[in-house]
Structure formats: C-alpha cells, structure tokens
C-alpha cells in the first residue's frame, strides 16, 4: 500500500477520510497544489487500481482500445479532460469507480458532479510535522542513492516552495553540496554569471548572489539584527537597507 505520510493534525483528518473511502464505492476528487501528495493519497485509497493520465485515458476511450468494466481507476490531472461527455458516458456504461486528482479549484460543472466527495490537500507550509517526516524520508533516500553518510538535519537545506517536489530536490542538493568545495562553488557562480552577463550594470545585477545567501545565513545563525550587524561588520542602518533591498528574495 502507498505510504502516505500523515503526521500533522490536518493530514491525519484527511487520512481518516481516505480510509473510509477504501470501503465506500463512491467517486472521489483529490485537489491541491503540485507536490502535496495527491497521487500518493489516491494510491492509498485504491492501492491496486491502475493509474491513467487524463489525456491518455481520453484518447484510449475515443479509440475504443480500453476494456475495463466494474472496476476502480485513478485519473491523474482530470482537469485535462476536454471531452467530458465521452468520459462520463464511459464511466457510467462500464461501472467504473473513479478517484481523480486535480490542481484546479473550479472544474467544469459536469465533471464536478461526477464526484460525491472532494478532499483538499493543504500545502506543506501548513503541515509542519509532515515536512519533518518527509525531510527524514528524503534524507535517507538521498543518502542511500548517492552512497553518502546521513547528514544531520540542521545542515539540510529545506525548500518547500513547490511542496514535496522542491523539498526532495533541496535535500538531494544538500547531499551533493557536501561533496563540493569552495573552488567548485566559485566555478558554478562564474559559469552562471558568464552565461547571463549582459548590459552595463552587471556588478550590481549579480551582487544579490553574494548578499542574499549571506543575509539568509546570518539571519538563521544570529537571529537578531544587532548580532547580524556585529558579525557581518556592518552598521545597523546599512544592514536594514540591504535587508529591505533584497526583501523579495529573503521572504521566499
């Protein structure tokens, strides 16, 4: 059975609903942003059901090359269905139970009416305990895949801007980062600047590449602006100006 991580309170409530859906023959829609675990939850509900991408399923139905009856299926990204009547008629005529995923809040009315229940998965920023569990899972995965020793949690770089997708990527990057040194970092920056350097103000344009990570690291390490200013060798007015000028990146 698919391992759907549910440590946070809201995730546990969702998992309870999913558990009920395992024994109730109704169509269910799972909605949420990319990377929140929609397919994992669908597979938890229907562990033995085949999974179809919406566009591929629609084409197979139209070509009459799919032969399924009285069974359950998972449809990924059901918002990509363009011939809704074709899908609904096929589902009804063949006794198909559907658990589908979507990233859209407003599906076509006919499509919405196909489902008896909708489960909305919140983003990881609202699931702190789940983030910790996923971080541990991805860290062990990266350690095994890359054949590297486990990194202590405090050294892992955490990015949940795109939920689990960006979290996994940031964890793998954390492990790769452990294998590179100062020379490689400078080489990466040089290559990036060489490829993107243009105009007549390049020094100022690229200054954020140095200042933003330094300010983020100092914020994390020293907490207060007084201590940050002291250890960075800046006066507090200059520090505040730099924090304000890079606010877009620092809040991300």
N, C-alpha and C positions, 0 to 999 in steps of 0.2 A: 504494500500500500504506500502511496505517496506520502512522504514525510512533510507535512505542512506544519511549520513552526508557529506555535501559538502560546506565547508566554505572557504577553501583555493582556490586560483585562478585556479590552475590546476584541482582541484576537480570539480569546477563549470563548467569548459570546458567539462570535462568528463560527467557530469550530463546532460549538453545540448545535447551531442551526444546520451546519453541513452534515453533522452526524445524523440528525433527524431525516435529512434528505436522502440518506443512504437507504432508508427503509420506506420512503414515501414516493410513489411513482408520479411525480409532477415535474414539469419543465421548470428549470431554474436558470436565472441570469446572474452572472457574477461580473460586477463592474468595478472599475478602479483605474488608476494611473498605470503606466508601464512599470513593471518590476515590483508590483505589490503582492504577487503570488496568486494571480487569478487561475492560471493553468494548474498550479500545484493544488489549489483548493478543489478545482473541478476533478482532478485525478483522485483526490481524497474521497470525493463523493462517489465517483464512478471509476474505481481502480482498474476494472477490466474492459472499459469501454474504449473503442477506437477514437482517436482524435483527428479531426479534419480541419484544415484551414478553410475558412468560409468560401473564398473564391474557388478553390479546388473542388469543394463539395458541390457548389452550384454548377460548375462545369460538368462534373460527373453525372449529376441528376439530369441535366439538359441533354447529355449524350446517351443517357439511358444505359450507363455501364456500371451502375452501382446496384447491388442486390442485397438489401438489408430489410428485414421485417421483424416486428415485435422485439426490438432491442433498444439499448441506450447508446447514445453517442455524445461526444464532446465537440462543440464547434468553436474554434478559436477566431476571435475578431468578427463576430457575427454582423457588425456594422458594415462589413464589406459585401454583404449580400445585396445585389442590385435587383434581382428578380424575386421579390418577396413572395408573391403568389405561388411561384414554382416551388419554393422551399416549403411553404405551409401546406400546400396540397400533398407534396411527397411525404411529409411528416405524418399528416392525418391519414392518408391512404395506406401507409405501411406500419402504422402503430409504433412510431419512433418516439422515444423519450429523449429530450434534448437538455443538456446542461451546456450553456454557452458563456463565452467571455466577451466583454466589450470595454473599450476605453471611452465610449461616448455616453454623455448624460441623457441625450434626447434621441432615442431610436425612433424609427418610423412607427406610427401607432399600431399598424397591423402586426409588426414584429414584436412590439411590447406586449400585445395581447396574447402572444404565444406562450408567455411565461406566467406561471402562477406566483412566483416569488422572485425577488431580486435581492441579492446580497451585495452590499457595497463595502469594498475593502479600503480602509484608510491608508494614507501614505506612511512610509516608515518613520517620518518625523513625529508622527502621533503614536508610535509604537516602540517606545524606548527599550523595553525589555526584549522585544523581538530583535531589535538591532544588535543587542549584545549577543543573543543566541546565534544570529546569522553571522556576526563577525567571527565568533568562535568556530562556526562550521566552515566558513570560507577560509579561515586561517589554517585550519587543519588540512583542508583540501589543497591549498596553495603549498603548504609545507611538503605534503606527500607528492604532489605533481612536480614540483620544482626540485625535490630531493634536498630541502634545506631544513635546518633546525627551526622549531617553532619560535616565533617572535613574541616577546612579552606584549600584552595588549596595549600598554602605554606607548609603544613605538609604532603601532599600526596607524596608517593614515586612513581616516574614515570619511567617505564621501557618499551621502545618501540623496544627492540632488536628483538622481534618477532611480531612487529606491534601490532594490537589490541589484540591478544592473550595474550602477555606478559603485555600489558597495563592494561587490565582488572584484570589480576592476581595480579599485583603490587598494584592496587587500593584496591582490597579486602584485600590484606595483610596489607595495611596501616591501614585499619579499625580494623583488628584483632590485629595489633600491639598496637593500642590504649588501648586494654583491658588487655595487659600483662605488667608485671613489670620486674624489674631487676632480681629477682630470676628466673623467667621463661626464660629470655634471657640466663642467665648463664646455666640453665638446658639444653636448646637446644644446646648450644655450647658444653657442657660436653658430651651429648649423641652423637653428631656428631663426636667429637674427639675420643670418646671411640670406636665407630664403625669403624673408619677409621685409627686409630693409628697403625703404623707398622714401621719397620725399626729402625735405630739407630739415626735418626736426627729429631725426631718428633717435638721438640720445634721449630726449625727453619721452619719446614714444615708447621706448623699451625700459625706461627706468623702473616702471612698475614691476618688472620681472624680478628685480632685486628687492625693492622695497616691500611689496605685498607679502611675499613669504616671510621676510624678516619681521614685519609687523605682526603677522599672524603667529609666528613662533614666539615672539616676545609677549604677545597678549596671553598666549597659552601658558607660558612659563612664569611670567612675573605678575599676572593678574591686574595689578593697579597701574595707572598711567604714571604715577610717581616713580615706581620701581622701573617701569619700562624706560622712562626718560633717563634715569640714572644709569642703567646698564647699556643703553644704546648711545650714551654720550650726547644726548640732545636736550635742549631746554624744553619745558612742557608746552610752550606756545608752538614751537616748531613741530613737536610730536603731534599735537592736536591738529595742526594744519595738514600734516601727512595723513593722519587717520581720516580726516574729512575728505581729502582729495582722492583717497582710494576706497571710500565707503562702499562703492558698488561691489568691489572685489572682496572686501573684508566681511561684508554681510552675507556673501554667497556660501 
